[in-house]
Amino acid sequence: MLGLGYGVEMSSLPDRVDVVIIGAGTAGAAAAYQLARRGMSALCLDRRPLDGAGAHWVNSVAENLFEAADIPLPQGDEIVGGNRPFYLFAGWGPRRIELDSYGAPELDMRKLVARLQGLAAGVGATLVGGVRVDAVDDQHVHTAAGSVRSRWVVDASGLAGLRLLEPPKVSARDLCSASQSTFRLADEVAARAFWAQHDASFGDNLCFAGVAGGYSILNVHVHGDEVGILTGTIPGEGNPSGTALLRSFADRHEWIGEEIHTGSRAIPVRRPFDRLTDGRVIAIGDAASQVFPAHGSGIGAGMIAARKLADALADGRGAHAFAADWMRTEGGKFAAYDVFRRFTQRMGEAELGTLLRTGLMDQITAKAAKLQVAPDFPPEVLPAKLRGLVQARGLGARVVGTIAKMELAKALYRRYPEDPAKLPAWSRAAGLLFGDAPDVTGPMPRRSRVSPQRAPGERPAMHT
C-alpha cells in the first residue's frame, strides 16, 4: 500500500492526471490546491510521509503574501506568539531599527503545510506521501509505485530535490546556510534580563544582523515557554555555518534550555533561475530559486508562483506564459533585491551600522523587505536620504550605484521574453548585468529526467 492520501488508502496511483506535482511542502501543496480548485486533476507526491513534507519550524510570513497568493490568512494555533514588534540590530547593537507593526506574524510551518495540504484535498487534489519518483519522461512520471501519465509536471521538490530542468550550479557565495531550533525556556528571569539589555519588551523579535559576515542574521524570540532561534550565514564567504552560529549563541545563554526540534538546510539566495519551464516540466519554489534574496524566505514566493501557474494552465495559456508572468511581476523585484544582497554580503558590522546611523536603512526599507515589496519613500523623507548619502561618504556612492543597478534589473525582468526561443539572448543580458555566466545557452533538450536517490534518515527540507 502507498502512503496515506488524505484519508484514502490507495493500492495504486491514478493512470492519468492533468498535473503531477512533486513535493508536498508549501509550494507543492499550494499548487495542488490552486490547480484542483480550477477544475484540473492534480496528483501531489512526496517521498516523505505527508506530515513530514515541507518546513517544520517557526518562521514569519507576511500576510500580504497570503493575499497575493489567494490563500486564506493563518488563524488559531498556526500563529505562534502573535505579531510582536521586530528589532533589527547592526551586529549585537545598540544601533537598531524598530518595527512596531509590520504584518508578518510568526507561524508554525508544520501547521501551515498541513493546512495547505488539507485545502488541496478539500477541492479534489490527491496527495500521497511515501512515494519516490524515479524518472520523468515526455509523457509519464515513473515512481516506485507505478507510472502516471500527465500533461504537466511541477517540480516543487526544492533546491536539493529532482532539479528536472537542469538549473545552473548555485555558487557557494549564493547559498545561505540556514538553521532553526526551538528550545525550552530554562530561566525566564535571565531571559527577561537579556531583552531588557536590548531595550525591548520580553518576547519581542530580536534580529542581530552582520554577526557572522554582512549577510548573516540571528533572530531570537520567545513564545510561551519556548525559545525560537533562526540563523542564516554564507559559509562560502569564509563565515561559520548557520548551525554553528546557532549553537554558539545557545551555549552562551543558560536561559536557553533543552532542544525540542531543529533543522537546517542550504537555501539559494541568488536571483531566480532564468528558465522556469521546458513547456512540460515547470519549476516553482526553491527548485526555481524563487527565494527572496534579502533574507532567504521562499514560503510566500512559492505560494504566489502556485497561483500564477494555476491561472496560466487553467486559462489555456501554457507553462511559458506562467514563467513570463511570474518573471515580469515578481522576478524583477527578486533580482533587484539580489543586487542589494550582493552589496551587503561583504559588509562588516561598522558599515551596517553606518547604513542605520545615516538613515539609508530605516523603518521603510526594513518593512519593505519583510513584506517583500519595493520601498515607497514619501517625498518628505527624500532630503534626509540625500543627507544620509553625503554623510556615508564612500559608502553612499556605493549605495547610489546599487540603486541604479537594482532599477536596471527590474527593467530587464519586465522584458522577460514571451517567446521561449528568445530566452537564451535574454539570459545572456542578465548574465552581463549580474556578472554571471548565462543560465540558458540554448533550447531545452528533450530527454528522460532521472531523480537522484536520497540517503535514509535525511532531514526534512527547511524554508526560512
C-alpha positions in Angstrom: 0.0 0.0 0.0 1.1 3.6 -0.6 1.3 6.3 1.9 -1.9 7.8 3.2 -3.6 10.1 0.6 -5.7 12.2 2.9 -7.9 9.6 4.4 -8.0 7.4 1.3 -5.9 4.2 1.3 -4.6 3.7 -2.3 -3.3 0.5 -3.7 -2.2 2.2 -6.9 -1.7 5.7 -8.4 -4.2 7.0 -10.9 -3.3 6.2 -14.5 -3.7 9.7 -15.9 -4.0 13.2 -14.4 -3.6 16.7 -15.8 -0.7 17.6 -13.5 1.7 15.7 -11.3 3.2 17.8 -8.5 6.4 16.5 -7.0 6.8 17.8 -3.4 4.0 18.4 -0.9 5.5 21.3 1.1 4.2 24.8 0.9 4.8 25.4 -2.8 3.7 21.9 -3.9 0.6 21.8 -1.7 -0.4 25.3 -2.7 0.0 24.3 -6.4 -2.2 21.2 -5.9 -4.9 23.4 -4.2 -4.8 26.1 -6.9 -4.9 23.7 -9.8 -7.6 21.5 -8.4 -9.9 24.4 -7.4 -9.7 25.4 -11.1 -11.0 22.0 -12.2 -7.8 20.3 -13.1 -6.9 16.8 -11.9 -3.8 17.2 -9.7 -1.7 14.4 -8.1 0.8 15.6 -5.4 3.5 13.2 -4.4 6.2 13.4 -1.7 8.9 10.9 -0.9 8.3 11.6 2.8 5.0 10.9 4.6 2.7 13.9 4.1 3.1 15.0 7.7 6.9 15.1 7.1 6.8 17.2 4.0 7.9 20.8 3.8 9.2 23.1 6.6 8.8 22.0 10.2 9.5 25.0 12.4 8.6 28.6 13.3 9.1 31.4 10.9 7.5 34.7 9.9 5.4 35.0 6.7 3.9 38.4 5.7 0.1 38.5 5.5 0.2 40.4 2.2 1.9 37.3 0.6 -1.1 35.1 1.5 -3.4 37.7 0.0 -1.3 37.8 -3.2 -1.4 34.0 -3.4 -5.2 33.9 -2.7 -4.6 31.7 0.3 -6.7 32.2 3.5 -4.8 34.0 6.2 -3.4 32.0 9.1 -5.5 31.7 12.2 -5.5 29.9 15.6 -2.6 27.9 16.7 -0.9 28.3 13.3 0.2 31.7 14.6 2.9 31.5 17.3 3.1 34.3 19.7 1.2 36.9 17.7 2.6 39.7 15.6 5.2 41.1 18.0 7.5 44.1 17.4 10.6 43.4 15.4 14.0 44.9 16.1 16.8 44.8 13.5 20.3 45.4 15.1 23.6 46.2 13.4 25.7 43.5 14.9 24.8 42.9 18.6 23.7 46.5 18.9 22.9 49.0 20.2 22.1 50.7 16.9 18.8 49.3 15.6 15.6 49.7 13.6 12.2 49.1 15.3 9.1 47.9 13.5 6.0 48.0 15.8 3.6 46.5 13.3 4.6 45.0 10.0 2.0 42.3 9.2 4.3 39.3 9.4 3.4 37.0 12.3 5.5 34.0 13.4 3.9 30.8 12.0 4.3 27.2 12.8 5.3 25.9 9.4 4.1 22.3 10.2 0.6 23.6 10.7 0.8 25.8 7.6 1.9 22.9 5.4 -0.9 20.7 6.9 -3.5 23.4 6.2 -2.4 23.8 2.6 -2.5 20.0 2.1 -6.0 20.0 3.6 -7.1 22.8 1.3 -5.8 20.9 -1.7 -7.6 17.6 -0.6 -10.8 19.6 0.0 -11.0 20.7 -3.6 -10.3 17.3 -5.1 -6.5 17.1 -5.3 -4.9 13.7 -4.5 -1.9 13.9 -2.1 0.2 10.8 -1.5 3.2 10.5 0.7 6.0 7.9 0.9 6.3 7.7 -2.9 9.7 8.0 -4.6 9.8 9.5 -8.1 12.4 7.6 -10.2 12.1 9.3 -13.6 10.2 11.8 -15.7 9.9 11.5 -19.5 7.9 13.3 -22.1 4.6 11.6 -21.2 4.9 9.8 -17.8 6.1 10.2 -14.2 7.6 6.9 -13.2 7.6 6.1 -9.4 8.3 3.2 -7.2 4.5 2.7 -7.0 3.8 2.8 -10.7 3.7 5.3 -13.6 1.3 8.1 -14.2 0.6 9.8 -17.5 0.3 13.6 -17.2 0.3 16.7 -19.4 2.4 18.7 -17.0 4.9 18.0 -14.2 5.5 20.6 -11.5 8.9 20.3 -9.7 8.3 21.6 -6.2 10.9 19.4 -4.6 13.4 22.1 -3.5 16.9 23.0 -4.4 18.3 19.6 -3.4 15.4 17.7 -5.0 14.8 16.5 -8.5 16.2 19.6 -10.4 14.3 18.4 -13.5 15.2 21.5 -15.6 19.0 21.2 -15.0 19.3 24.7 -13.4 22.8 26.2 -13.1 25.0 25.2 -10.3 24.5 27.7 -7.4 27.7 29.3 -6.3 28.8 28.8 -2.7 28.6 32.6 -2.3 24.9 32.4 -3.2 24.0 29.7 -0.7 22.7 30.6 2.7 23.3 28.1 5.5 20.1 28.4 7.5 19.3 26.7 10.8 16.3 26.9 13.1 15.8 25.4 16.6 13.1 25.6 19.2 14.2 25.2 22.9 12.6 25.1 26.3 12.8 28.4 28.2 15.0 27.4 31.1 15.2 30.6 33.1 12.6 33.3 32.5 14.3 35.8 34.8 17.6 35.6 32.9 15.8 35.7 29.6 13.9 38.9 30.6 17.3 40.4 31.5 18.6 39.7 28.0 15.6 41.5 26.4 16.0 44.4 28.9 19.6 44.6 28.0 18.5 45.3 24.4 15.8 47.7 25.5 12.9 45.6 24.2 9.8 44.0 25.8 10.2 40.4 26.7 9.4 38.1 23.8 9.8 40.7 21.0 11.6 39.6 17.9 15.3 40.5 18.2 17.2 40.2 14.9 21.0 40.7 15.0 22.4 41.3 11.5 26.0 41.1 10.4 27.2 39.0 13.3 28.9 36.4 11.0 29.5 38.3 7.8 27.5 41.0 6.1 24.7 38.6 5.0 24.0 36.9 8.4 21.3 37.1 11.0 20.4 35.6 14.3 16.8 36.0 15.2 15.5 35.1 18.7 12.1 35.3 20.2 10.1 33.7 23.0 6.5 32.3 22.7 5.1 30.8 25.9 7.7 28.6 27.4 9.6 28.1 24.2 12.6 30.0 22.6 12.9 30.1 18.9 16.3 30.8 17.2 16.7 31.3 13.5 20.1 31.8 11.9 21.5 32.3 8.4 25.0 32.8 7.1 27.1 32.5 3.9 29.8 29.9 4.7 31.1 30.4 1.1 32.5 33.8 2.2 34.5 32.1 5.0 31.9 32.5 7.7 30.6 29.9 10.2 27.5 27.9 9.2 24.1 28.9 10.4 24.1 25.8 12.7 27.5 26.8 14.2 26.2 30.3 14.9 23.0 29.0 16.5 24.9 26.5 18.7 27.3 29.1 19.8 24.5 31.5 20.9 22.6 28.8 22.7 25.7 27.6 24.6 26.4 31.1 25.8 23.0 31.7 27.3 21.9 29.5 30.2 18.3 30.6 29.9 18.1 28.5 26.7 17.1 25.0 27.8 16.7 21.6 26.1 16.2 21.5 22.4 12.7 20.5 21.2 13.2 20.3 17.4 15.7 21.5 14.9 16.6 21.6 11.2 19.0 23.1 8.7 19.5 23.4 5.0 21.2 25.4 2.3 18.9 27.9 0.6 19.6 29.6 -2.7 19.6 33.4 -2.3 20.5 34.3 -5.9 18.1 35.7 -8.4 15.5 33.3 -9.8 16.7 30.8 -12.4 16.3 32.2 -15.9 14.4 29.1 -17.1 11.3 28.0 -15.2 9.9 25.6 -17.7 10.6 23.5 -20.8 6.9 23.5 -21.8 6.0 20.3 -19.8 8.1 20.5 -16.7 7.6 23.6 -14.5 9.8 24.5 -11.5 8.4 26.5 -8.6 9.7 27.4 -5.1 13.3 26.6 -4.2 13.5 24.4 -7.3 13.2 27.6 -9.3 15.3 29.7 -6.9 12.1 31.7 -6.1 13.5 32.8 -2.8 13.6 36.4 -1.6 17.3 37.2 -1.6 17.2 39.9 1.0 16.5 37.4 3.8 16.2 34.0 2.2 12.4 33.5 2.6 10.7 31.3 -0.1 7.4 30.5 1.5 5.3 33.4 0.1 7.1 33.2 -3.3 6.2 29.6 -3.7 2.6 30.2 -2.9 2.3 33.1 -5.3 4.0 31.1 -8.0 1.4 28.3 -7.4 -1.4 30.7 -8.0 0.1 32.2 -11.2 0.9 28.7 -12.5 -2.7 27.6 -12.0 -4.0 30.7 -13.7 -1.9 30.2 -16.8 -2.6 26.4 -17.1 -6.3 26.7 -16.4 -6.7 29.6 -18.9 -5.0 27.5 -21.6 -2.1 29.9 -21.9 0.5 27.3 -21.1 3.6 26.9 -19.0 5.8 29.5 -20.5 3.1 32.1 -20.0 3.4 31.3 -16.3 7.1 31.9 -16.5 6.8 35.2 -18.3 4.1 36.4 -15.9 6.0 35.5 -12.8 9.3 36.9 -14.0 7.7 40.2 -15.1 5.7 40.8 -12.0 7.8 39.1 -9.3 11.2 38.2 -10.8 12.4 41.7 -11.2 11.7 42.5 -7.6 13.7 39.4 -6.5 16.5 40.2 -8.9 16.7 43.8 -7.6 16.9 42.6 -4.0 19.7 40.1 -5.1 21.7 43.2 -6.2 21.2 44.6 -2.7 22.1 41.3 -1.1 25.4 41.2 -3.0 26.0 44.8 -1.9 25.6 44.0 1.8 27.1 40.5 1.8 30.7 41.5 2.4 30.0 44.4 4.7 31.2 44.4 8.3 29.3 45.5 11.4 30.6 49.0 11.1 29.3 49.5 7.6 25.9 48.1 8.5 25.9 50.5 11.5 26.6 53.4 9.1 23.6 52.5 6.9 21.4 52.6 10.0 23.1 55.7 11.5 22.6 57.7 8.3 19.1 56.5 7.7 19.9 54.8 4.4 18.4 51.7 6.1 15.3 52.6 8.1 11.8 51.5 9.0 10.6 52.0 5.5 13.3 49.8 3.9 13.2 47.2 6.7 9.4 46.9 6.4 9.5 46.7 2.7 12.0 43.8 2.9 9.8 42.0 5.4 6.8 42.3 3.1 8.9 41.5 0.0 7.9 44.7 -1.8 9.8 47.7 -3.2 10.2 50.5 -0.6 7.9 53.5 -1.1 9.5 56.7 0.2 7.2 59.7 0.8 8.6 62.9 -0.6 9.2 64.4 2.8 11.9 61.9 3.7 13.9 62.4 0.5 16.0 65.3 1.8 17.1 63.2 4.8 18.0 60.4 2.4 20.2 62.8 0.4 21.9 64.0 3.6 22.5 60.3 4.5 24.2 59.6 1.2 26.6 62.6 1.8 27.2 61.6 5.5 28.0 58.0 4.5 30.8 59.3 2.1 32.2 56.4 0.0 29.6 54.0 1.2 26.9 56.5 0.0 28.4 56.4 -3.5 28.2 52.6 -3.5 24.5 52.8 -2.4 23.8 55.1 -5.4 25.4 52.6 -7.7 23.5 49.7 -6.1 20.2 51.5 -6.5 20.9 52.2 -10.2 21.7 48.6 -10.8 18.5 47.5 -9.0 16.5 49.6 -11.4 18.2 48.1 -14.4 17.4 44.6 -13.1 13.7 45.5 -12.7 13.7 47.0 -16.2 15.3 43.8 -17.7 12.9 41.5 -16.0 9.9 43.5 -17.2 11.1 42.4 -20.7 11.3 38.7 -20.0 10.5 37.1 -23.4 7.1 35.8 -24.1 8.7 33.7 -26.9 10.8 30.9 -25.3 13.1 30.9 -28.4 14.4 34.4 -27.3 15.2 33.2 -23.7 19.0 32.5 -24.4 19.5 36.1 -25.6 17.7 37.4 -22.6 19.7 35.2 -20.3 23.0 36.5 -21.8 21.8 40.0 -21.0 21.0 39.0 -17.4 24.4 37.4 -17.1 26.1 40.6 -18.2 24.2 42.6 -15.7 24.9 40.3 -12.8 28.4 39.4 -13.8 27.5 35.7 -14.1 27.6 33.1 -16.8 24.1 33.0 -18.6 21.8 30.4 -17.1 20.4 29.5 -20.5 22.6 28.9 -23.5 20.3 27.1 -25.9 17.0 25.3 -26.3 15.9 23.0 -23.5 16.8 19.4 -24.5 14.0 16.8 -24.6 15.1 13.8 -22.6 14.3 11.5 -19.8 14.9 13.1 -16.5 16.0 10.8 -13.6 15.8 11.8 -10.0 18.7 11.3 -7.5 18.4 8.8 -4.7 18.1 10.2 -1.1 20.0 8.9 1.9 17.9 7.1 4.6 17.1 9.4 7.5 17.7 12.6 5.6 16.5 15.7 7.5 13.3 17.3 6.2 13.7 20.3 4.0 13.8 23.8 5.6 12.4 27.0 4.2 13.2 30.3 6.0 
